[in-house]
Structures are given as C-alpha cells and as structure tokens.
Amino acid sequence: MQKIFTAHESDTLFAGKTTIGVQTLFLGERIDIKVLEKGDRLAVLPLVVTAGEQGCAVIFRYGAVVLFNLTPEETDAFLANLKPSVIEPFDKPETEADQIQLSPADASRVKDGIILLSEFTVERLQIVADVLAKSVVLSHYEASISDFFDRIEPLAADLQYQGRGKRQDRELLRHIGGTLLIQHKMVGLVAFGEKPETLWERPELERLYLRMEDEYEISERNLALQRKLELISRTAETVLDLLQRNSSQRVEWYIVILIVVEILLTLYELFFRG
C-alpha cells in the first residue's frame, strides 16, 4: 500500500498542478475498508488515502472509489491492491472520468464539464467524491433497471397470454428480487438524499455540494430511478396476485374433476354392478 499522508502533509497533494484528472469507479457490491482504516489515512467519513506519487483516493463502503491525479499505471496498481477488499466485484465496473481545475476567482461550480475549486483541500475533495460516487452508482443502476425492463416485458407477455410457465415465473421473480436489493442498497447504504458528513464540520462548503449535485442531476436521477423501482414493485404485486389466482383456479379445477370422477364411479357401481 502506498504511503499515507498525515493531516499536516496534505498540502503536498497535487503540488504545482492547476488541473487534475478524476476517475470514478463502481467496483462491486461492497468494499471492506476495515484494513485500510487501521493504517494511516488522510481523512475519514469518507475514507481518504493517498495513491501514486501525487494523488489520492476516496473509498466508499458501498463499492465506489474516486481517484484523483493518478496515472494509468498508478490506477492499475492501486486497484490491484484494493481488489481483495472488494466484495462481489462486478465483471464490468461502471466508470466515469472528470477534470478538476484550480480557479480561486471562479470556484465552487462546474463549467464546461470541468469542476472548479478554489483549493485542493481534503474536505473539498470529499465533497466532490461524494457527488461523483453517487453519480456512477446511479449510472450503474440506471443501466440495470433498463436491462430489467427489457427482460421482464417478454416474460410478462408470456404470462398474460399463456397464463402459465414455471420457468418464466421463476425468472421473473428473480429479477423482481434484484430490484428490491437495489432499492435496499440505495436507501440503506448509498443514502441518496443525505448530505455528506463533511458538511457538518465545514458548512461553508455546502454551496459547492449543491452546485455539483445540481450539475450531475443527482436528485432528479434518483427520483426517476425510485419511480421505476416503485413501478416494478407494483408490477411484482400484480404478477404475484395473478400467479396466486391461477394457482387457486387450478386447485378448484382439480377438486371439480375429482368430484366428477367420484360421481362417475358411483353411477358405475349403481348401474353396472347394481
């Protein structure tokens, strides 16, 4: 693991640079940061460690990591070290790339796709990382929900027109379970709609947070995704109710058939053996 700067050394980050690159990755379902927390770190909540020669990384428990000022080689090395801590890694992690520019006179906003900051302080990087991490998580789940709708439509159509099909029913329920897990993670782990912990100690950075959140449309995208998840939940209730009705109807038919068979046997006994 790379050397970790202590708090009084943080001003050496990005020394002499006015523009740095940022890469955000959603690596897996969770990141176990207990081992990283035991060593030296630059900040916590979220955890900030240094990486490469003049870079740093912000690591989130819910599976996202934001890398500041790392070369491709340094990125590969850092992710290789982090890999054992990633729980249920994705085959193709969602990634986004951005730039940050030092601009004391025109800071705390995003201009022409470039994030402008008055200083490269750890607290500002934490605010930026919080928004970028939420953005990449949203991108991942937006794609997942879109794929879910593509898959659920033919299954629902088969159920509507055929009224049966155990394999389709199981697959449909599996997808529904996946959407419920997404809802749980977004509410319980990523905590969309909640402001980062950094703002409790540095409320003057709230303008930066609000402007970035607006630029990346975090609230709007989260609301749209929640509406889709609610639609899926309602669809699930409808489908499960239909399945239960179909099952009840089959049981009723079995009972009717058994009664008819019993009547036929009784008539046979009366007329042919009587």
Secondary structure in CASP SS format (residue, H / E / C, confidence):
PFRMAT SS
TARGET T0000
AUTHOR 0000-0000-0000
METHOD secondary structure of the structure
MODEL  1
M C 1.00
Q C 1.00
K C 1.00
I C 1.00
F C 1.00
T C 1.00
A H 1.00
H H 1.00
E H 1.00
S H 1.00
D H 1.00
T H 1.00
L C 1.00
F C 1.00
A C 1.00
G C 1.00
K C 1.00
T C 1.00
T E 1.00
I E 1.00
G E 1.00
V E 1.00
Q E 1.00
T E 1.00
L E 1.00
F E 1.00
L E 1.00
G E 1.00
E E 1.00
R E 1.00
I E 1.00
D C 1.00
I C 1.00
K H 1.00
V H 1.00
L H 1.00
E H 1.00
K H 1.00
G C 1.00
D C 1.00
R C 1.00
L C 1.00
A E 1.00
V C 1.00
L C 1.00
P C 1.00
L E 1.00
V E 1.00
V E 1.00
T E 1.00
A E 1.00
G C 1.00
E C 1.00
Q C 1.00
G E 1.00
C E 1.00
A E 1.00
V E 1.00
I E 1.00
F C 1.00
R C 1.00
Y C 1.00
G C 1.00
A E 1.00
V E 1.00
V E 1.00
L E 1.00
F E 1.00
N C 1.00
L C 1.00
T C 1.00
P H 1.00
E H 1.00
E H 1.00
T H 1.00
D H 1.00
A H 1.00
F H 1.00
L H 1.00
A H 1.00
N H 1.00
L H 1.00
K H 1.00
P H 1.00
S H 1.00
V E 1.00
I E 1.00
E E 1.00
P E 1.00
F E 1.00
D E 1.00
K E 1.00
P E 1.00
E E 1.00
T E 1.00
E E 1.00
A E 1.00
D E 1.00
Q E 1.00
I E 1.00
Q E 1.00
L E 1.00
S C 1.00
P C 1.00
A C 1.00
D C 1.00
A C 1.00
S C 1.00
R E 1.00
V E 1.00
K E 1.00
D C 1.00
G C 1.00
I E 1.00
I E 1.00
L E 1.00
L E 1.00
S C 1.00
E C 1.00
F C 1.00
T C 1.00
V H 1.00
E H 1.00
R H 1.00
L H 1.00
Q H 1.00
I H 1.00
V H 1.00
A H 1.00
D H 1.00
V H 1.00
L H 1.00
A H 1.00
K H 1.00
S H 1.00
V H 1.00
V H 1.00
L H 1.00
S H 1.00
H H 1.00
Y H 1.00
E H 1.00
A H 1.00
S H 1.00
I H 1.00
S H 1.00
D H 1.00
F H 1.00
F H 1.00
D H 1.00
R H 1.00
I H 1.00
E H 1.00
P H 1.00
L H 1.00
A H 1.00
A H 1.00
D H 1.00
L H 1.00
Q H 1.00
Y H 1.00
Q H 1.00
G C 1.00
R C 1.00
G C 1.00
K H 1.00
R H 1.00
Q H 1.00
D H 1.00
R H 1.00
E H 1.00
L H 1.00
L H 1.00
R H 1.00
H H 1.00
I H 1.00
G H 1.00
G H 1.00
T H 1.00
L H 1.00
L H 1.00
I H 1.00
Q H 1.00
H H 1.00
K H 1.00
M H 1.00
V H 1.00
G H 1.00
L H 1.00
V H 1.00
A C 1.00
F C 1.00
G C 1.00
E C 1.00
K C 1.00
P C 1.00
E C 1.00
T H 1.00
L H 1.00
W H 1.00
E H 1.00
R C 1.00
P H 1.00
E H 1.00
L H 1.00
E H 1.00
R H 1.00
L H 1.00
Y H 1.00
L H 1.00
R H 1.00
M H 1.00
E H 1.00
D H 1.00
E H 1.00
Y C 1.00
E C 1.00
I H 1.00
S H 1.00
E H 1.00
R H 1.00
N H 1.00
L H 1.00
A H 1.00
L H 1.00
Q H 1.00
R H 1.00
K H 1.00
L H 1.00
E H 1.00
L H 1.00
I H 1.00
S H 1.00
R H 1.00
T H 1.00
A H 1.00
E H 1.00
T H 1.00
V H 1.00
L H 1.00
D H 1.00
L H 1.00
L H 1.00
Q H 1.00
R H 1.00
N H 1.00
S H 1.00
S H 1.00
Q H 1.00
R H 1.00
V H 1.00
E H 1.00
W H 1.00
Y H 1.00
I H 1.00
V H 1.00
I H 1.00
L H 1.00
I H 1.00
V H 1.00
V H 1.00
E H 1.00
I H 1.00
L H 1.00
L H 1.00
T H 1.00
L H 1.00
Y H 1.00
E H 1.00
L H 1.00
F H 1.00
F H 1.00
R C 1.00
G C 1.00
END
